[in-house]
């Protein structure tokens, strides 16, 4: 898959699910993916065919599913975007983890590399300079006179 090709949000979700299942079980099956994503088996089959055609997974009907080297690279990029957004929401904005996870899942698909880089650099800065974050949070606290 070339870097210019874009996956739909749905296909990115499938790749991300396959990555996590393979990490846990060494291989994925269609039913594992359907269960993780809450979709039916026919939806999984269609997505797997497209991902195979794009060279991102190794897949044959009724067989195990694994990531190709390119599929692993692409899925790691998706996960990196998700984790950066999740960490920002939780660590900086103090958003509940579940809400942060759902928002990150929705937003990860549209996050350009430039913003991902700036976001991760900002998170590194905050980890090195935690008092800056404390000052930010104090400024964001609503006052009684507002």
N, C-alpha and C positions, 0 to 999 in steps of 0.2 A: 504494500500500500504506500503510495506516495504521501509526502507530508501535505500536499495540496488537497488530497481527498479528505472530505469531511464525513464523519460518521454522524448519523442522527443521534439525538439524545437517547432514544430507545436502544439503539445498537451499542452505544457507550455503556448503558446500564447492563446490558447482557455481558459485555466484555468484563466489566467490573465484577459482576457476579461470578463469572467463570474464574476469574483470577482468585477471588476469595475462596471459592469451593476447591479449586486445585491446590491452593496453599494449605487447605485443611485436610483434603482427602487424596492428594496427588493427581486426581483426575475428576472430571465432572460427568454427570449423566444429565440427560434432558429433564428428568423428573426433579433432580436437585435444583436445577436452574428455575424450573417452573415454580417450585415451592419457595425459593428464595425471593423471587420477583413477584409472586402472587399472580401468575398468568397461566393460561392453559397450555397444554402440550403442543397444540398446533401452532401457536404463536412462537413457541421456543424453536420448533422445527424450522419455521420460515426464517427466523433470525439466524439460526445456526448455518443455514445454507448461504445466506448473504455473507456472514463473517468468514465462512470457508472460501467463498469466491474471492473475497478481498485478501485472502492469504493470512488471516489473523488467527485461525484455529485449525486444528486437525479434527475432522469430524466425518463420521460415516453413520448412517442410520443404525440405531440400536447398539452403538459402540460408545466407548468412553470419549470424552472431549478434552483436549489439551490445547494450550496456547502455542502458537508458533513463536519464534524469537521476536518477530515483528509484533505479534499480538501481545506478547508480554511487555514489550516496550510501550505500546500504545496504552495498554491497561494501567501500567505503572504511572503514566502521565495523567490519566484520568483520576487515579487514586491520589496522586500528588495534589491535583487541583482541589479535590474533595477535602483532603486533610488540611490544606492551607486555609480554605474557607471555614471549615469547622473550627480549627484552632483560633482563627481570628474572632469568630462569633463568641466562642466560649471564653478565651483568655483575655480578649480586649473588651468586647461588648458585654461580657457576663450574661450571655444568653444560655438558657437551659440546654443541656447536651442533646436531648431529643429534638428540640426545635432546631437547634443548630445543625444537626445531622440532616434533617429533612430539607432545610434551606440550602445547605451545601450541595445536596444531591440535585436540587433544582438548578442551582446556579453554576455548578461545575462545568456544565456543557458549553457555556457561553464565555468562560473566562479566558481572555487572550493571554498569550505567554508573557507579554510585557507587564500586565497587571499581576499575574501570578508571581513574577519575579519581584515586583515592588512589594507585594503583600508578604512574601516570605522574608524579604529583607527587613520589612517593618517588624515582623514577628521576632526576628533575631535581635533587632534593636531593643525591643521591649524586654526581651529576656536579659539583655545586658544592662538595661536601664529601667528597672522596675519602678523606681520612684516617679518616672515620667508618666507611667500608666496610672499610678495613684493620683497624680495631679490631674490627669485627664478625667478620671472617674469623679473626682471631687467637683470639677467644673460641670460635669454632666448631671449632677444630683440636683433635682428641682428644689428650689428654695421656697419657703413658706410665703414670701411676698410676691410670688409669680402667679 
